[in-house]
């Protein structure tokens, strides 16, 4: 049996829960996650290996959106979504 090569793109949404919605440090941390560079940058972490170790042709963080609250266990948490496109 031979190997199969997939050609195309796949889109993913990554949800990041930052902390309690009313916590000031959660909002400050969110700013760091949204930064295009830096130790806490989600974009920088994902695109650091733009081929994901040679598994794909490229991965791109297309956008971040939907800063909102998430209800869980009688608490509100701050969350954001990142839209990722993977090209193979």
C-alpha positions as CSV (number, residue, x, y, z in Angstrom):
1,X,0.0,0.0,0.0
2,X,1.2,3.5,-0.8
3,X,0.9,6.6,1.1
4,X,-1.7,9.2,0.4
5,X,-0.9,12.9,0.2
6,X,-3.7,15.3,1.1
7,X,-3.7,18.6,-0.9
8,X,-5.8,21.5,0.4
9,X,-6.6,23.6,3.4
10,X,-8.2,23.0,6.7
11,X,-9.6,25.7,9.0
12,X,-9.6,25.4,12.8
13,X,-10.8,27.5,15.6
14,X,-8.8,27.5,18.9
15,X,-10.6,28.8,22.0
16,X,-8.4,30.1,24.8
17,X,-9.9,30.6,28.3
18,X,-7.9,33.3,30.0
19,X,-9.2,33.6,33.5
20,X,-12.2,34.9,35.5
21,X,-14.0,37.6,33.6
22,X,-13.9,40.2,36.4
23,X,-10.2,39.6,37.1
24,X,-8.0,42.5,35.9
25,X,-5.0,40.2,35.4
26,X,-7.1,38.1,33.0
27,X,-7.6,41.2,30.8
28,X,-3.9,42.0,31.0
29,X,-3.0,38.4,30.1
30,X,-5.5,38.6,27.1
31,X,-3.5,41.6,25.8
32,X,-0.3,39.5,25.9
33,X,-2.0,36.6,24.1
34,X,-3.2,39.0,21.4
35,X,0.2,40.5,20.8
36,X,1.8,39.5,17.5
37,X,5.1,38.8,19.3
38,X,6.3,38.0,22.8
39,X,6.5,35.1,25.2
40,X,2.7,34.8,25.6
41,X,1.7,35.6,22.0
42,X,-0.6,32.8,20.7
43,X,0.3,33.8,17.1
44,X,4.0,33.6,17.7
45,X,3.7,30.2,19.4
46,X,1.6,28.7,16.6
47,X,3.6,30.2,13.8
48,X,7.0,29.5,15.4
49,X,7.1,26.2,13.4
50,X,5.1,27.2,10.4
51,X,5.2,23.7,9.0
52,X,4.3,22.1,12.4
53,X,7.5,20.1,12.4
54,X,7.2,19.2,8.6
55,X,3.7,17.8,8.8
56,X,2.1,20.6,6.8
57,X,3.2,23.1,4.2
58,X,2.2,26.1,6.4
59,X,0.0,27.2,9.2
60,X,-1.3,30.7,9.5
61,X,-3.2,32.5,12.3
62,X,-5.8,34.3,10.2
63,X,-7.5,36.3,13.0
64,X,-8.6,36.5,16.6
65,X,-12.1,37.3,17.5
66,X,-15.1,36.8,19.8
67,X,-13.7,38.1,23.1
68,X,-16.5,37.0,25.3
69,X,-17.5,35.3,28.6
70,X,-17.8,31.6,29.2
71,X,-20.1,30.3,32.0
72,X,-18.8,27.3,33.9
73,X,-19.4,26.1,37.5
74,X,-21.3,29.3,38.4
75,X,-18.4,31.5,37.3
76,X,-17.8,33.7,34.2
77,X,-14.5,33.3,32.4
78,X,-12.9,35.5,29.7
79,X,-12.3,33.7,26.4
80,X,-11.1,34.5,22.9
81,X,-11.0,32.5,19.7
82,X,-8.2,32.3,17.1
83,X,-8.9,31.2,13.5
84,X,-6.2,29.1,12.1
85,X,-5.7,27.9,8.4
86,X,-3.5,24.9,7.7
87,X,-2.2,24.4,4.1
88,X,-1.0,21.0,3.1
